[in-house]
Amino acid sequence: MTDLASVFWRVHDGLPREAPGSEATTALLLGLVGNLAAAPRVLDVGCGTGPATVPLARLTGGHVTAVDLHEPFLAALAERARAAGVADRVSPLRASMDALPLADGSVDLLWAEGSAYVVGVDTALDSWRRLLAPGGAVVLTEAEWLTPDPAPGARDFWAAYPGMRTTAANVAAMQAAEWTVHATYVLPESDWQEYYGPLGARLEQLRGEGVPDDLLAQVGEEIGVRAAYGADYGYTAYVLRPRG
């Protein structure tokens, strides 16, 4: 049976990443975190196939628990970690990000590239706070409006995420919730191409295999929206620590 859901997973399973980003940006953001415990306990929430997990294991020297709900992503992550020689410091975990089976104070660095939107950034931060050890930090990337008046086409595409805000609104909400915002960083356009390059190639591959064009167009709609309205929205990274 060929339906939108099955085509979506045929497109996305096996992609190197599920959101804009890059190893260079992961390394840059890690540098902005500052002091961390030696061999930190890292939690990568919404890890996908591990585009941040493996660099985090390598760069921190710590142990990374990598969480996702989609089993094929976790299988790909495990293989990626083995190939990179860090499998002994990566533990895949199938769990929901809003019900993480981890003890309070058990995480030194919580990492969430492009995943907090699933429950909303405010809810995510509220539920994750208990996990952080003293001195622990959160790094997340969040889709945001880069203008107060986005084009209708951009608004229509992002209507499924009604909680999407500007950087100023997100910073204000984080500070009101007793988080210190240590740094923000707007991901460069090259990070979008790290995602859309392989995505576009997969769409073309499946088109050649006879997958219906109308379904592929729906799955790949975001590429055209980005080309048309990319100045109106982006991904911003945050480095945060709880106050108190």
JOVENWO-V551113 format. One record per pair of residues at least 24 apart in sequence whose C-alpha atoms are under 6 Angstrom apart, sorted by the first residue. I is the first residue (numbers start at 1). J is the second residue. D is the distance in Angstrom with one decimal. If there is no record, write none. Layout:
BEGIN
I/J/D
I/J/D
END
This chain:
BEGIN
4/215/5.8
8/219/6.0
17/51/5.9
19/114/5.7
19/195/5.9
20/191/5.1
20/192/4.5
20/195/5.3
21/191/4.5
22/191/5.6
40/108/5.6
41/107/5.2
41/108/5.1
42/107/6.0
42/108/6.0
42/109/4.8
42/110/5.8
43/110/4.8
43/111/6.0
44/111/4.7
44/112/5.9
45/112/5.0
46/115/5.4
48/73/5.2
49/73/4.7
49/76/5.4
49/77/4.4
50/77/4.9
54/81/5.9
63/89/4.6
63/90/5.9
64/90/4.9
65/90/5.9
65/91/4.7
65/92/6.0
66/91/6.0
66/92/4.8
66/93/5.8
67/93/4.8
67/94/5.7
68/94/5.3
68/95/5.9
69/94/5.1
69/95/5.5
104/130/5.2
104/131/4.5
105/131/4.7
105/132/4.7
105/133/4.0
106/131/5.7
106/133/5.8
107/131/5.7
107/132/4.9
107/133/5.6
108/132/5.9
108/133/5.5
108/136/4.4
109/136/5.6
109/137/5.0
109/138/5.9
110/138/4.7
111/138/5.9
111/139/4.9
111/140/5.9
112/140/4.5
113/140/5.2
113/141/4.9
114/141/5.2
114/142/5.8
137/240/5.6
137/241/4.8
138/239/5.9
138/240/5.0
139/238/5.5
139/239/4.7
140/237/5.6
140/238/5.4
141/236/5.3
141/237/4.1
142/235/5.3
142/236/5.4
143/234/5.7
143/235/4.4
144/233/5.6
144/234/5.5
144/235/5.9
145/232/6.0
145/233/4.4
146/232/5.2
146/233/4.8
147/232/5.6
150/232/5.4
178/243/5.3
179/241/5.7
179/242/4.4
179/243/5.4
180/240/5.6
180/241/5.3
181/240/4.8
182/239/5.4
182/240/5.7
183/238/5.8
183/239/5.2
184/237/5.4
184/238/4.7
185/236/5.5
185/237/5.0
186/235/6.0
186/236/4.3
187/235/5.7
187/236/5.9
END
